[in-house]
Amino acid sequence: MRRIVYSVAASLDGYIAGPGGEFDWIPDEPAIDWQAFMGRFDAVLMGRRTYEVVRAQGPPGGLPAVVFSRTLDPEENPGVTVVEADAAGYVRTLRTEPGKDLWLMGGGLLFRSLLEAGLVDAVEVGLVPVLLGRGLPLLPETATRTRLRLAGVQRYPSGLLLLGYDVRHEGG
């Protein structure tokens, strides 16, 4: 079964974007092998807000994009799959199809909903050595406690740490 991997950069104080949605604080780390990273996935999953930020650049790595939104008009957004309802049901079906893992990009709200549905398999946080003080949290408030198991750590020259965790699902 395909895995859902939430991979995102976060400040040391737990924000994935500044208060205005800015992400200029994320270093351009030349030591990261972006080709290898993107090669792990064959689609990217994102919410509307994340999509609006990356839309001008095109889907990351040229990957097919699935955008979860109740307000986005599919006809005005060609080249992406817009899912208007039942994100969890759509992702459950998508992960049973053959293919590579699926990258859950940005968007704490979508991350929270898929995590609460038991659909996130791994969490990768590029921990950036900066304190923002406020902004968009890595994980908006949730009633669900989720245990993680450390799967790996990579340190980069910029001070960025890539922390990889496997999600420990109930009974696992």
PyRosetta script that sets phi, psi and omega in degrees:
from pyrosetta import init, pose_from_sequence

init()
pose = pose_from_sequence("MRRIVYSVAASLDGYIAGPGGEFDWIPDEPAIDWQAFMGRFDAVLMGRRTYEVVRAQGPPGGLPAVVFSRTLDPEENPGVTVVEADAAGYVRTLRTEPGKDLWLMGGGLLFRSLLEAGLVDAVEVGLVPVLLGRGLPLLPETATRTRLRLAGVQRYPSGLLLLGYDVRHEGG")
pose.set_psi(1, 139.9)
pose.set_omega(1, 178.5)
pose.set_phi(2, -67.1)
pose.set_psi(2, 143.2)
pose.set_omega(2, 179.9)
pose.set_phi(3, -96.2)
pose.set_psi(3, 148.7)
pose.set_omega(3, 173.0)
pose.set_phi(4, -101.5)
pose.set_psi(4, 119.6)
pose.set_omega(4, -176.7)
pose.set_phi(5, -116.1)
pose.set_psi(5, 114.1)
pose.set_omega(5, 174.4)
pose.set_phi(6, -85.1)
pose.set_psi(6, 111.2)
pose.set_omega(6, -178.5)
pose.set_phi(7, -124.6)
pose.set_psi(7, 122.6)
pose.set_omega(7, -171.1)
pose.set_phi(8, -155.2)
pose.set_psi(8, 154.1)
pose.set_omega(8, 171.0)
pose.set_phi(9, -90.6)
pose.set_psi(9, 144.3)
pose.set_omega(9, 178.3)
pose.set_phi(10, -142.3)
pose.set_psi(10, 146.7)
pose.set_omega(10, 174.4)
pose.set_phi(11, -72.2)
pose.set_psi(11, 164.5)
pose.set_omega(11, -179.9)
pose.set_phi(12, -60.9)
pose.set_psi(12, -27.0)
pose.set_omega(12, 178.1)
pose.set_phi(13, -95.0)
pose.set_psi(13, 15.4)
pose.set_omega(13, 166.6)
pose.set_phi(14, 90.6)
pose.set_psi(14, 24.2)
pose.set_omega(14, 178.7)
pose.set_phi(15, -110.3)
pose.set_psi(15, 142.0)
pose.set_omega(15, 178.7)
pose.set_phi(16, -99.0)
pose.set_psi(16, -8.7)
pose.set_omega(16, 174.9)
pose.set_phi(17, -158.3)
pose.set_psi(17, 155.9)
pose.set_omega(17, 176.6)
pose.set_phi(18, -71.1)
pose.set_psi(18, 178.5)
pose.set_omega(18, -176.5)
pose.set_phi(19, -61.3)
pose.set_psi(19, -24.8)
pose.set_omega(19, 177.5)
pose.set_phi(20, -99.9)
pose.set_psi(20, 13.3)
pose.set_omega(20, -178.3)
pose.set_phi(21, 84.8)
pose.set_psi(21, 2.3)
pose.set_omega(21, -176.5)
pose.set_phi(22, -70.8)
pose.set_psi(22, 150.2)
pose.set_omega(22, 178.2)
pose.set_phi(23, -134.8)
pose.set_psi(23, 24.7)
pose.set_omega(23, 180.0)
pose.set_phi(24, -68.1)
pose.set_psi(24, -9.4)
pose.set_omega(24, 179.2)
pose.set_phi(25, -83.7)
pose.set_psi(25, -8.8)
pose.set_omega(25, 179.4)
pose.set_phi(26, -82.1)
pose.set_psi(26, 122.8)
pose.set_omega(26, -177.0)
pose.set_phi(27, -70.9)
pose.set_psi(27, 149.0)
pose.set_omega(27, 171.8)
pose.set_phi(28, -84.6)
pose.set_psi(28, 98.2)
pose.set_omega(28, -172.8)
pose.set_phi(29, -93.6)
pose.set_psi(29, 102.3)
pose.set_omega(29, -176.9)
pose.set_phi(30, -65.3)
pose.set_psi(30, -19.3)
pose.set_omega(30, -178.7)
pose.set_phi(31, -77.7)
pose.set_psi(31, -11.4)
pose.set_omega(31, 178.3)
pose.set_phi(32, -77.8)
pose.set_psi(32, 129.9)
pose.set_omega(32, 178.1)
pose.set_phi(33, -87.4)
pose.set_psi(33, 87.7)
pose.set_omega(33, -175.9)
pose.set_phi(34, -65.0)
pose.set_psi(34, -32.2)
pose.set_omega(34, 179.1)
pose.set_phi(35, -64.1)
pose.set_psi(35, -43.8)
pose.set_omega(35, 177.7)
pose.set_phi(36, -65.4)
pose.set_psi(36, -41.1)
pose.set_omega(36, 179.1)
pose.set_phi(37, -59.2)
pose.set_psi(37, -53.3)
pose.set_omega(37, -177.4)
pose.set_phi(38, -65.4)
pose.set_psi(38, -29.8)
pose.set_omega(38, -179.7)
pose.set_phi(39, -66.0)
pose.set_psi(39, -13.6)
pose.set_omega(39, 178.9)
pose.set_phi(40, -77.4)
pose.set_psi(40, -17.1)
pose.set_omega(40, -170.6)
pose.set_phi(41, -121.8)
pose.set_psi(41, 155.5)
pose.set_omega(41, 172.0)
pose.set_phi(42, -123.5)
pose.set_psi(42, 8.6)
pose.set_omega(42, 173.4)
pose.set_phi(43, -164.0)
pose.set_psi(43, 155.9)
pose.set_omega(43, 177.2)
pose.set_phi(44, -119.9)
pose.set_psi(44, 135.8)
pose.set_omega(44, 179.5)
pose.set_phi(45, -109.6)
pose.set_psi(45, 132.8)
pose.set_omega(45, 179.8)
pose.set_phi(46, -153.7)
pose.set_psi(46, 158.2)
pose.set_omega(46, 173.7)
pose.set_phi(47, -83.9)
pose.set_psi(47, 174.2)
pose.set_omega(47, -177.0)
pose.set_phi(48, -61.3)
pose.set_psi(48, -44.4)
pose.set_omega(48, -177.5)
pose.set_phi(49, -61.9)
pose.set_psi(49, -43.7)
pose.set_omega(49, 178.1)
pose.set_phi(50, -64.2)
pose.set_psi(50, -42.7)
pose.set_omega(50, 178.9)
pose.set_phi(51, -58.5)
pose.set_psi(51, -42.8)
pose.set_omega(51, -179.4)
pose.set_phi(52, -63.4)
pose.set_psi(52, -31.7)
pose.set_omega(52, 177.9)
pose.set_phi(53, -71.4)
pose.set_psi(53, -41.0)
pose.set_omega(53, -175.2)
pose.set_phi(54, -93.4)
pose.set_psi(54, -8.3)
pose.set_omega(54, -174.5)
pose.set_phi(55, -53.6)
pose.set_psi(55, -43.2)
pose.set_omega(55, -177.5)
pose.set_phi(56, -64.8)
pose.set_psi(56, -26.5)
pose.set_omega(56, -178.5)
pose.set_phi(57, -90.3)
pose.set_psi(57, -12.5)
pose.set_omega(57, -175.1)
pose.set_phi(58, 85.6)
pose.set_psi(58, 164.7)
pose.set_omega(58, -179.2)
pose.set_phi(59, -56.4)
pose.set_psi(59, 137.6)
pose.set_omega(59, -178.7)
pose.set_phi(60, -54.7)
pose.set_psi(60, 129.3)
pose.set_omega(60, 177.3)
pose.set_phi(61, 63.0)
pose.set_psi(61, 15.2)
pose.set_omega(61, -177.9)
pose.set_phi(62, 72.9)
pose.set_psi(62, 10.9)
pose.set_omega(62, -179.7)
pose.set_phi(63, -70.6)
pose.set_psi(63, 145.3)
pose.set_omega(63, 172.1)
pose.set_phi(64, -59.4)
pose.set_psi(64, 139.3)
pose.set_omega(64, -176.9)
pose.set_phi(65, -112.1)
pose.set_psi(65, 138.4)
pose.set_omega(65, 172.6)
pose.set_phi(66, -115.7)
pose.set_psi(66, 121.6)
pose.set_omega(66, -177.5)
pose.set_phi(67, -114.0)
pose.set_psi(67, 127.9)
pose.set_omega(67, -179.9)
pose.set_phi(68, -99.4)
pose.set_psi(68, 115.0)
pose.set_omega(68, -176.3)
pose.set_phi(69, -160.9)
pose.set_psi(69, 138.5)
pose.set_omega(69, 174.4)
pose.set_phi(70, -88.7)
pose.set_psi(70, -12.7)
pose.set_omega(70, -173.3)
pose.set_phi(71, -113.1)
pose.set_psi(71, -15.8)
pose.set_omega(71, -177.0)
pose.set_phi(72, -76.5)
pose.set_psi(72, 131.5)
pose.set_omega(72, 179.5)
pose.set_phi(73, -85.5)
pose.set_psi(73, 116.1)
pose.set_omega(73, -179.0)
pose.set_phi(74, -57.9)
pose.set_psi(74, -34.7)
pose.set_omega(74, -178.6)
pose.set_phi(75, -68.2)
pose.set_psi(75, -27.6)
pose.set_omega(75, 179.2)
pose.set_phi(76, -89.0)
pose.set_psi(76, -0.8)
pose.set_omega(76, -177.5)
pose.set_phi(77, -133.0)
pose.set_psi(77, 64.6)
pose.set_omega(77, 179.9)
pose.set_phi(78, -66.9)
pose.set_psi(78, 153.3)
pose.set_omega(78, 177.7)
pose.set_phi(79, 90.8)
pose.set_psi(79, -5.3)
pose.set_omega(79, 174.6)
pose.set_phi(80, -128.4)
pose.set_psi(80, 155.1)
pose.set_omega(80, 174.1)
pose.set_phi(81, -94.0)
pose.set_psi(81, 120.6)
pose.set_omega(81, 178.6)
pose.set_phi(82, -100.9)
pose.set_psi(82, 124.0)
pose.set_omega(82, 178.0)
pose.set_phi(83, -109.9)
pose.set_psi(83, 117.8)
pose.set_omega(83, -172.9)
pose.set_phi(84, -92.7)
pose.set_psi(84, -21.2)
pose.set_omega(84, -177.2)
pose.set_phi(85, -148.2)
pose.set_psi(85, 158.5)
pose.set_omega(85, 175.1)
pose.set_phi(86, 53.5)
pose.set_psi(86, 59.7)
pose.set_omega(86, 178.5)
pose.set_phi(87, -56.4)
pose.set_psi(87, -43.1)
pose.set_omega(87, -178.0)
pose.set_phi(88, -62.7)
pose.set_psi(88, -43.9)
pose.set_omega(88, 179.0)
pose.set_phi(89, -62.7)
pose.set_psi(89, -41.6)
pose.set_omega(89, 178.7)
pose.set_phi(90, -62.8)
pose.set_psi(90, -45.5)
pose.set_omega(90, -178.7)
pose.set_phi(91, -67.1)
pose.set_psi(91, -39.0)
pose.set_omega(91, 176.5)
pose.set_phi(92, -56.0)
pose.set_psi(92, -44.8)
pose.set_omega(92, 179.4)
pose.set_phi(93, -67.9)
pose.set_psi(93, -44.8)
pose.set_omega(93, -177.9)
pose.set_phi(94, -59.8)
pose.set_psi(94, -39.6)
pose.set_omega(94, -176.8)
pose.set_phi(95, -73.3)
pose.set_psi(95, -15.9)
pose.set_omega(95, 176.9)
pose.set_phi(96, -85.2)
pose.set_psi(96, -13.3)
pose.set_omega(96, 179.3)
pose.set_phi(97, -76.6)
pose.set_psi(97, 151.9)
pose.set_omega(97, 179.3)
pose.set_phi(98, -66.1)
pose.set_psi(98, 148.4)
pose.set_omega(98, 177.8)
pose.set_phi(99, 147.3)
pose.set_psi(99, -174.5)
pose.set_omega(99, 179.3)
pose.set_phi(100, -82.0)
pose.set_psi(100, 178.7)
pose.set_omega(100, 177.3)
pose.set_phi(101, -63.4)
pose.set_psi(101, 166.0)
pose.set_omega(101, -178.6)
pose.set_phi(102, -115.8)
pose.set_psi(102, 130.6)
pose.set_omega(102, -178.1)
pose.set_phi(103, -91.6)
pose.set_psi(103, 115.5)
pose.set_omega(103, 172.3)
pose.set_phi(104, -88.1)
pose.set_psi(104, 110.6)
pose.set_omega(104, -171.0)
pose.set_phi(105, -105.8)
pose.set_psi(105, 127.6)
pose.set_omega(105, 173.6)
pose.set_phi(106, 53.0)
pose.set_psi(106, -166.2)
pose.set_omega(106, 172.7)
pose.set_phi(107, 66.7)
pose.set_psi(107, 86.8)
pose.set_omega(107, 179.1)
pose.set_phi(108, -61.9)
pose.set_psi(108, -33.3)
pose.set_omega(108, -179.0)
pose.set_phi(109, -66.9)
pose.set_psi(109, -44.5)
pose.set_omega(109, 177.6)
pose.set_phi(110, -66.7)
pose.set_psi(110, -41.1)
pose.set_omega(110, 175.9)
pose.set_phi(111, -55.8)
pose.set_psi(111, -49.1)
pose.set_omega(111, -179.4)
pose.set_phi(112, -59.1)
pose.set_psi(112, -46.3)
pose.set_omega(112, -176.6)
pose.set_phi(113, -65.7)
pose.set_psi(113, -39.7)
pose.set_omega(113, 179.3)
pose.set_phi(114, -74.2)
pose.set_psi(114, -32.8)
pose.set_omega(114, 176.1)
pose.set_phi(115, -65.5)
pose.set_psi(115, -45.1)
pose.set_omega(115, 179.0)
pose.set_phi(116, -63.4)
pose.set_psi(116, -28.2)
pose.set_omega(116, 178.1)
pose.set_phi(117, -84.1)
pose.set_psi(117, -0.3)
pose.set_omega(117, 178.9)
pose.set_phi(118, 75.3)
pose.set_psi(118, 26.2)
pose.set_omega(118, -174.1)
pose.set_phi(119, -105.2)
pose.set_psi(119, -6.6)
pose.set_omega(119, 179.2)
pose.set_phi(120, -92.2)
pose.set_psi(120, 126.7)
pose.set_omega(120, -176.4)
pose.set_phi(121, -99.6)
pose.set_psi(121, -27.9)
pose.set_omega(121, -177.8)
pose.set_phi(122, -147.3)
pose.set_psi(122, 148.8)
pose.set_omega(122, 176.9)
pose.set_phi(123, -126.0)
pose.set_psi(123, 122.7)
pose.set_omega(123, 177.7)
pose.set_phi(124, -119.9)
pose.set_psi(124, 119.7)
pose.set_omega(124, -178.2)
pose.set_phi(125, -118.0)
pose.set_psi(125, 120.4)
pose.set_omega(125, 170.1)
pose.set_phi(126, -84.2)
pose.set_psi(126, 98.6)
pose.set_omega(126, -174.9)
pose.set_phi(127, -81.1)
pose.set_psi(127, 113.0)
pose.set_omega(127, -174.9)
pose.set_phi(128, -95.1)
pose.set_psi(128, 132.2)
pose.set_omega(128, -177.8)
pose.set_phi(129, -76.1)
pose.set_psi(129, 73.4)
pose.set_omega(129, 177.1)
pose.set_phi(130, -150.8)
pose.set_psi(130, 146.4)
pose.set_omega(130, 174.9)
pose.set_phi(131, -111.2)
pose.set_psi(131, 116.4)
pose.set_omega(131, -177.5)
pose.set_phi(132, -88.6)
pose.set_psi(132, -29.2)
pose.set_omega(132, 180.0)
pose.set_phi(133, 85.3)
pose.set_psi(133, -30.2)
pose.set_omega(133, 176.7)
pose.set_phi(134, -166.2)
pose.set_psi(134, 164.5)
pose.set_omega(134, -179.6)
pose.set_phi(135, 150.4)
pose.set_psi(135, -154.7)
pose.set_omega(135, 178.9)
pose.set_phi(136, -90.8)
pose.set_psi(136, 121.5)
pose.set_omega(136, -175.0)
pose.set_phi(137, -72.6)
pose.set_psi(137, 151.8)
pose.set_omega(137, 175.0)
pose.set_phi(138, -54.0)
pose.set_psi(138, -44.6)
pose.set_omega(138, 179.3)
pose.set_phi(139, -137.0)
pose.set_psi(139, 109.7)
pose.set_omega(139, 174.8)
pose.set_phi(140, -59.5)
pose.set_psi(140, 158.1)
pose.set_omega(140, -176.6)
pose.set_phi(141, -47.4)
pose.set_psi(141, 136.2)
pose.set_omega(141, 180.0)
pose.set_phi(142, -143.8)
pose.set_psi(142, 154.8)
pose.set_omega(142, 177.3)
pose.set_phi(143, -90.3)
pose.set_psi(143, -5.1)
pose.set_omega(143, -175.3)
pose.set_phi(144, -95.3)
pose.set_psi(144, 123.7)
pose.set_omega(144, 172.9)
pose.set_phi(145, -91.1)
pose.set_psi(145, 129.9)
pose.set_omega(145, -177.4)
pose.set_phi(146, -125.0)
pose.set_psi(146, 124.7)
pose.set_omega(146, 177.7)
pose.set_phi(147, -88.7)
pose.set_psi(147, 142.2)
pose.set_omega(147, -179.3)
pose.set_phi(148, -123.0)
pose.set_psi(148, 154.4)
pose.set_omega(148, 175.4)
pose.set_phi(149, -120.6)
pose.set_psi(149, 125.2)
pose.set_omega(149, -179.8)
pose.set_phi(150, -60.7)
pose.set_psi(150, 125.4)
pose.set_omega(150, -179.1)
pose.set_phi(151, -109.5)
pose.set_psi(151, -20.5)
pose.set_omega(151, 179.7)
pose.set_phi(152, 176.1)
pose.set_psi(152, 156.3)
pose.set_omega(152, 177.4)
pose.set_phi(153, -136.5)
pose.set_psi(153, 133.9)
pose.set_omega(153, 173.7)
pose.set_phi(154, -128.4)
pose.set_psi(154, 137.4)
pose.set_omega(154, 179.4)
pose.set_phi(155, -111.4)
pose.set_psi(155, 136.7)
pose.set_omega(155, -178.2)
pose.set_phi(156, -117.2)
pose.set_psi(156, 156.2)
pose.set_omega(156, -177.5)
pose.set_phi(157, -55.3)
pose.set_psi(157, -30.8)
pose.set_omega(157, -179.6)
pose.set_phi(158, -72.1)
pose.set_psi(158, -8.7)
pose.set_omega(158, -175.1)
pose.set_phi(159, 97.9)
pose.set_psi(159, -7.8)
pose.set_omega(159, 177.0)
pose.set_phi(160, -64.6)
pose.set_psi(160, 136.4)
pose.set_omega(160, 173.5)
pose.set_phi(161, -114.5)
pose.set_psi(161, 129.7)
pose.set_omega(161, 174.4)
pose.set_phi(162, -99.5)
pose.set_psi(162, 113.3)
pose.set_omega(162, -179.2)
pose.set_phi(163, -105.0)
pose.set_psi(163, 122.2)
pose.set_omega(163, 179.3)
pose.set_phi(164, -110.7)
pose.set_psi(164, 131.5)
pose.set_omega(164, -179.1)
pose.set_phi(165, -131.6)
pose.set_psi(165, 142.7)
pose.set_omega(165, 169.2)
pose.set_phi(166, -94.6)
pose.set_psi(166, 139.1)
pose.set_omega(166, 178.1)
pose.set_phi(167, -79.6)
pose.set_psi(167, 131.2)
pose.set_omega(167, 178.4)
pose.set_phi(168, -95.6)
pose.set_psi(168, 99.8)
pose.set_omega(168, -179.8)
pose.set_phi(169, -74.5)
pose.set_psi(169, 156.1)
pose.set_omega(169, 178.0)
pose.set_phi(170, -48.2)
pose.set_psi(170, 133.3)
pose.set_omega(170, 179.6)
pose.set_phi(171, 82.9)
pose.set_psi(171, -5.5)
pose.set_omega(171, -177.4)
pose.set_phi(172, -108.1)
pose.dump_pdb("model.pdb")
